[in-house]
Amino acid sequence: MLAITTAGYDRLSICWEQHEYARQVLEGTVEDTAFFPYISAADVEEDWSTPEVWQKSNPSIGITIDAEQFAEDCREAQESPAKENSFRRYRLNQWTQQESRWLNMEKWDACDDALAELDGRTCFAGLDLSSTTDISALVLVFEEDDQYDVLPFFWVPKEGARRREKRDHAPYVPWIQQRYIEASPGEVVDYERIRARINELGKRFKIEQIAIDRWNATQLATQLDDDGFEIVSFRQGYASMSAPTKKLEELVLSRKLRHAGHPVLRWMAGNVAIEQDAADNWKPSKKKSQERIDGIVALVMAVDLATRHVEYESIYSERGMLFL
């Protein structure tokens, strides 16, 4: 069967679902040898008014597409917001009326170096607990000499894994088999297993702090506090998320992040859409992102703790204490 279409605007549609599946196959996140995708489109960050971008999304311009008429359509689109959306959808194959995907996956993949030796080192953790029927994430961040090593852990209920594969367009079963995800027996994630795993990791690493959004994790946060971990309450709003979200992007672009190519975290990185407020504050949006992003949310939380710790320590290590 062969299907061809231009971009649209409804991200709850079958068309968008197929577009995202095709993108994941092209990027190597999903392996499907029976599915051949081809996407010819202008990137969101590119200047869509330039002939170079037109050529990228219309390889036959000047042959089967009249170049002069195309330029005239573009001129009109620049003068009319209503025409702009139509031009970008139908002529440049860009999806409109939705937040943009956040991370450049080529830049993310460039950070796939092997992790440094981590045993015994200090780290900071972000824990994002979804409902007990979905994926939960713990991410440890280790900083040394302005390099940040990332070690993620994920949990899902074992029962219904194949059902979630279809819903989330993600290969949960192979990831479980390859131990990239830990499966909890039954239909729900057992938080006691997460607690036990964190205690086990606490013996291997020096976990300074764990950031948790207490809205969905009050009991586990209390239990981990009783276990001797320092728990930092972390609300997932603009005030808390903006600075570390921007910092994470900076680390990716400057290749100061190392994630060893973890496939689950990579899948989530490719799913993230960002929300912005009027003051240019950012936060990853679970609502606007098309698939799961729990690991990236946990990573942002851990980056916040790690970078604040580095900034705090650097003042006193360089100048010493001041007495007034």
C-alpha positions as a printed NumPy array, in Angstrom:
array([[  0.   ,   0.   ,   0.   ],
       [  1.239,   3.501,  -0.884],
       [  0.06 ,   6.713,   0.789],
       [  1.141,  10.313,   0.184],
       [  0.015,  13.546,   1.833],
       [  1.041,  17.041,   2.857],
       [  1.326,  18.215,   6.465],
       [ -1.708,  19.215,   8.514],
       [ -2.567,  20.896,  11.789],
       [ -4.582,  18.361,  13.816],
       [ -2.133,  16.514,  16.045],
       [ -4.8  ,  14.161,  17.278],
       [ -5.348,  12.806,  13.774],
       [ -4.325,   9.53 ,  12.142],
       [ -2.216,  11.585,   9.734],
       [ -0.113,  13.023,  12.571],
       [  0.182,   9.595,  14.161],
       [  1.578,   8.196,  10.9  ],
       [  3.878,  11.207,  10.46 ],
       [  5.405,  10.703,  13.897],
       [  5.824,   6.976,  13.32 ],
       [  7.56 ,   7.709,  10.002],
       [  9.864,  10.218,  11.708],
       [ 10.817,   7.697,  14.383],
       [ 11.621,   5.073,  11.742],
       [ 13.779,   7.576,   9.84 ],
       [ 15.629,   8.61 ,  13.014],
       [ 16.229,   5.013,  14.036],
       [ 14.158,   5.184,  17.22 ],
       [ 11.797,   2.537,  15.844],
       [ 12.903,  -0.331,  13.593],
       [ 10.363,  -1.405,  10.979],
       [ 11.794,  -2.934,   7.806],
       [  8.308,  -3.27 ,   6.294],
       [  7.661,   0.481,   6.475],
       [  9.37 ,   2.887,   4.038],
       [  8.946,   6.562,   5.027],
       [ 10.024,   9.606,   3.031],
       [  9.55 ,  13.102,   4.471],
       [ 10.432,  16.149,   2.394],
       [  9.846,  19.207,   4.568],
       [ 11.381,  22.474,   5.731],
       [ 12.711,  22.444,   9.285],
       [ 10.809,  24.675,  11.704],
       [ 13.886,  26.761,  12.595],
       [ 14.764,  27.493,   8.942],
       [ 13.913,  30.74 ,   7.152],
       [ 10.973,  29.573,   5.078],
       [ 11.138,  32.648,   2.822],
       [ 14.373,  31.564,   1.099],
       [ 14.658,  29.6  ,  -2.171],
       [ 17.095,  27.159,  -0.533],
       [ 14.38 ,  26.063,   1.899],
       [ 11.804,  25.845,  -0.884],
       [ 14.111,  23.465,  -2.75 ],
       [ 14.5  ,  21.254,   0.328],
       [ 10.774,  20.644,   0.645],
       [ 10.086,  20.753,  -3.119],
       [ 12.886,  18.896,  -4.954],
       [ 11.119,  19.342,  -8.31 ],
       [ 10.685,  23.127,  -8.079],
       [ 11.426,  24.696, -11.45 ],
       [ 10.499,  21.445, -13.198],
       [  6.998,  20.365, -12.193],
       [  6.458,  23.373,  -9.897],
       [  6.516,  26.919, -11.306],
       [  9.264,  28.767,  -9.397],
       [  7.878,  32.255, -10.092],
       [  4.397,  31.354,  -8.879],
       [  5.924,  29.698,  -5.82 ],
       [  7.822,  32.922,  -5.007],
       [  4.633,  34.96 ,  -5.402],
       [  2.739,  32.606,  -3.069],
       [  5.527,  32.997,  -0.523],
       [  5.381,  36.804,  -0.764],
       [  1.642,  36.739,  -0.08 ],
       [  2.144,  34.358,   2.834],
       [  4.587,  36.765,   4.461],
       [  1.945,  39.481,   4.389],
       [ -0.973,  37.395,   5.676],
       [ -0.89 ,  35.158,   8.777],
       [ -3.819,  33.171,   7.409],
       [ -1.991,  32.496,   4.152],
       [  1.239,  31.77 ,   6.025],
       [ -0.191,  28.664,   7.715],
       [ -1.545,  27.333,   4.427],
       [  1.714,  28.043,   2.621],
       [  3.82 ,  26.367,   5.279],
       [  1.546,  23.304,   5.42 ],
       [  0.874,  22.734,   1.736],
       [  4.005,  24.13 ,   0.1  ],
       [  6.695,  23.478,   2.744],
       [  5.119,  20.423,   4.398],
       [  5.35 ,  21.948,   7.892],
       [  2.843,  21.055,  10.602],
       [  1.356,  24.243,  12.067],
       [ -0.635,  25.367,  15.105],
       [  1.409,  23.37 ,  17.586],
       [  4.438,  23.869,  19.811],
       [  7.71 ,  23.014,  18.106],
       [  9.764,  19.982,  18.932],
       [ 12.525,  21.122,  21.223],
       [ 15.826,  19.289,  20.823],
       [ 17.787,  18.834,  17.628],
       [ 18.294,  15.07 ,  17.569],
       [ 21.56 ,  15.315,  15.647],
       [ 22.92 ,  17.424,  18.516],
       [ 21.496,  14.955,  21.037],
       [ 23.106,  12.023,  19.239],
       [ 26.447,  13.843,  19.244],
       [ 26.378,  13.519,  23.061],
       [ 26.27 ,   9.71 ,  22.989],
       [ 29.828,   9.234,  24.29 ],
       [ 30.381,   6.483,  26.84 ],
       [ 29.914,   7.514,  30.447],
       [ 32.894,   8.099,  32.713],
       [ 33.563,   5.757,  35.655],
       [ 30.726,   6.608,  38.04 ],
       [ 30.985,   4.239,  41.021],
       [ 31.486,   6.122,  44.271],
       [ 30.899,   9.535,  42.723],
       [ 28.526,  12.268,  43.865],
       [ 25.335,  12.707,  41.866],
       [ 21.95 ,  14.401,  41.919],
       [ 18.666,  12.713,  41.039],
       [ 15.376,  13.677,  39.453],
       [ 12.403,  11.361,  40.01 ],
       [  9.285,  11.722,  37.872],
       [  6.487,   9.399,  38.922],
       [  3.596,   9.086,  36.524],
       [  0.455,   7.202,  37.419],
       [  1.077,   3.629,  38.529],
       [ -0.1  ,   2.356,  35.122],
       [  2.449,   4.319,  33.057],
       [  6.21 ,   4.807,  32.812],
       [  8.152,   6.333,  35.717],
       [ 11.678,   7.712,  35.474],
       [ 14.7  ,   8.292,  37.687],
       [ 17.697,  10.135,  36.242],
       [ 21.053,  10.561,  37.973],
       [ 23.359,  13.404,  36.911],
       [ 27.082,  13.388,  37.712],
       [ 29.09 ,  16.598,  37.195],
       [ 32.866,  16.807,  36.949],
       [ 34.98 ,  19.455,  35.195],
       [ 31.867,  20.94 ,  33.579],
       [ 30.905,  17.6  ,  31.996],
       [ 27.573,  16.032,  32.92 ],
       [ 27.073,  12.256,  32.822],
       [ 23.474,  11.038,  32.696],
       [ 22.332,   7.657,  34.037],
       [ 18.579,   6.976,  33.593],
       [ 16.278,   4.276,  34.983],
       [ 12.699,   3.51 ,  33.922],
       [  9.827,   1.382,  35.242],
       [  6.615,   0.169,  33.597],
       [  4.003,  -2.445,  34.555],
       [  4.804,  -5.772,  32.894],
       [  1.188,  -6.562,  32.068],
       [ -0.1  ,  -4.625,  29.083],
       [  3.366,  -3.762,  27.748],
       [  2.36 ,  -4.67 ,  24.185],
       [ -0.784,  -2.569,  24.491],
       [  1.346,   0.397,  25.534],
       [  3.662,  -0.235,  22.579],
       [  0.78 ,   0.479,  20.206],
       [ -0.44 ,   3.466,  22.206],
       [  2.968,   5.139,  22.632],
       [  4.604,   3.923,  19.389],
       [  7.567,   2.642,  21.387],
       [  9.197,  -0.828,  21.574],
       [  8.642,  -1.423,  25.293],
       [  8.992,  -5.213,  25.126],
       [ 12.453,  -5.192,  23.479],
       [ 13.546,  -2.424,  25.856],
       [ 12.436,  -4.566,  28.805],
       [ 14.266,  -7.575,  27.388],
       [ 17.417,  -5.482,  26.919],
       [ 17.054,  -4.103,  30.481],
       [ 16.679,  -0.492,  29.452],
       [ 13.358,  -0.579,  31.327],
       [ 12.529,  -2.457,  34.521],
       [  9.156,  -4.218,  34.423],
       [  6.998,  -4.413,  37.533],
       [  4.892,  -7.604,  37.765],
       [  1.187,  -6.922,  37.344],
       [ -0.831,  -4.032,  35.939],
       [  0.73 ,  -1.233,  38.019],
       [  4.223,  -0.027,  38.9  ],
       [  5.197,  -1.089,  42.409],
       [  6.664,   2.005,  44.076],
       [  8.367,  -0.264,  46.612],
       [ 10.507,  -1.6  ,  43.757],
       [ 11.5  ,   1.939,  42.857],
       [ 12.306,   2.653,  46.486],
       [ 14.43 ,  -0.504,  46.74 ],
       [ 16.264,   0.364,  43.537],
       [ 17.062,   3.868,  44.775],
       [ 18.396,   2.455,  48.039],
       [ 20.548,   0.047,  46.043],
       [ 21.882,   2.929,  43.939],
       [ 22.535,   4.889,  47.124],
       [ 25.08 ,   2.254,  48.117],
       [ 26.821,   2.48 ,  44.747],
       [ 26.799,   6.267,  44.369],
       [ 26.703,   9.251,  46.698],
       [ 23.243,  10.629,  45.948],
       [ 23.313,  14.152,  47.402],
       [ 19.69 ,  15.097,  46.71 ],
       [ 16.595,  13.755,  44.971],
       [ 14.182,  16.195,  43.312],
       [ 10.569,  15.013,  43.426],
       [  7.275,  16.636,  42.521],
       [  5.377,  15.746,  45.69 ],
       [  2.013,  16.183,  43.954],
       [  2.132,  12.563,  42.811],
       [  4.699,  11.089,  45.187],
       [  4.042,  12.146,  48.776],
       [  4.275,   8.662,  50.285],
       [  7.401,   7.621,  48.375],
       [  9.073,  10.959,  49.118],
       [  8.417,  10.437,  52.835],
       [  9.751,   6.884,  52.692],
       [ 12.937,   7.955,  50.89 ],
       [ 13.395,  10.71 ,  53.445],
       [ 13.102,   8.075,  56.177],
       [ 15.737,   6.046,  54.292],
       [ 18.179,   8.914,  54.744],
       [ 17.973,  10.651,  51.364],
       [ 17.657,  14.43 ,  51.135],
       [ 14.427,  15.125,  49.269],
       [ 13.939,  18.405,  47.414],
       [ 10.35 ,  19.34 ,  46.587],
       [ 10.256,  20.371,  42.93 ],
       [  7.137,  21.799,  41.325],
       [  6.976,  21.301,  37.572],
       [  5.987,  24.872,  36.705],
       [  7.732,  27.678,  34.852],
       [  9.447,  29.066,  37.962],
       [ 11.24 ,  25.793,  38.693],
       [ 11.652,  24.356,  35.204],
       [ 12.728,  27.277,  33.015],
       [ 16.362,  27.736,  34.068],
       [ 17.308,  24.024,  34.072],
       [ 15.451,  23.428,  30.792],
       [ 17.528,  26.129,  29.122],
       [ 20.641,  24.784,  30.855],
       [ 19.97 ,  21.285,  29.504],
       [ 19.663,  22.657,  25.977],
       [ 22.957,  24.511,  26.475],
       [ 24.663,  21.306,  27.649],
       [ 23.419,  19.419,  24.593],
       [ 24.467,  22.119,  22.122],
       [ 27.922,  22.451,  23.703],
       [ 28.376,  18.652,  23.968],
       [ 28.906,  18.849,  27.71 ],
       [ 26.308,  16.133,  28.27 ],
       [ 27.05 ,  12.389,  28.02 ],
       [ 24.131,   9.954,  27.841],
       [ 25.742,   6.915,  26.129],
       [ 22.899,   6.726,  23.61 ],
       [ 20.307,   5.296,  26.007],
       [ 17.43 ,   4.451,  23.606],
       [ 14.532,   5.185,  25.968],
       [ 15.904,   8.589,  26.925],
       [ 16.606,   9.312,  23.258],
       [ 13.025,   8.466,  22.307],
       [ 11.75 ,  10.834,  24.975],
       [ 14.174,  13.592,  23.938],
       [ 12.713,  13.418,  20.438],
       [  9.181,  13.734,  21.793],
       [  9.584,  16.919,  23.832],
       [  7.564,  20.014,  22.981],
       [  8.255,  23.186,  24.947],
       [  5.733,  25.615,  26.388],
       [  6.725,  29.267,  26.761],
       [  5.059,  32.062,  28.704],
       [  5.077,  35.804,  27.968],
       [  8.303,  36.25 ,  29.963],
       [ 10.136,  33.667,  27.797],
       [ 10.151,  31.048,  30.544],
       [ 10.29 ,  27.469,  29.269],
       [  9.143,  24.092,  30.455],
       [  8.729,  20.678,  28.831],
       [  5.04 ,  20.116,  28.176],
       [  3.599,  16.661,  28.789],
       [  0.304,  17.91 ,  27.387],
       [  1.721,  19.228,  24.106],
       [  4.365,  16.532,  23.589],
       [  3.039,  13.732,  21.409],
       [  4.564,  10.817,  23.355],
       [  6.167,  10.17 ,  26.758],
       [  8.779,  12.634,  28.07 ],
       [  9.059,  11.523,  31.727],
       [ 12.795,  10.832,  31.483],
       [ 13.526,  14.318,  30.153],
       [ 11.445,  15.899,  32.915],
       [ 13.439,  13.907,  35.482],
       [ 16.666,  14.939,  33.734],
       [ 15.716,  18.627,  33.89 ],
       [ 15.041,  18.278,  37.621],
       [ 18.4  ,  16.577,  38.21 ],
       [ 20.238,  19.165,  36.099],
       [ 18.738,  21.89 ,  38.274],
       [ 20.121,  20.324,  41.46 ],
       [ 23.516,  19.59 ,  39.901],
       [ 24.057,  23.038,  38.394],
       [ 22.903,  24.885,  41.506],
       [ 25.329,  22.773,  43.555],
       [ 28.218,  23.594,  41.179],
       [ 27.439,  27.322,  41.209],
       [ 27.161,  27.368,  44.998],
       [ 30.397,  25.459,  45.544],
       [ 32.445,  27.429,  43.017],
       [ 32.023,  30.717,  44.883],
       [ 33.596,  29.485,  48.075],
       [ 36.188,  27.184,  46.54 ],
       [ 37.655,  30.126,  44.601],
       [ 37.443,  33.023,  47.05 ],
       [ 36.89 ,  31.407,  50.443],
       [ 34.509,  32.694,  53.105],
       [ 33.856,  36.383,  53.669],
       [ 33.411,  37.719,  57.192],
       [ 31.613,  40.993,  57.916]])
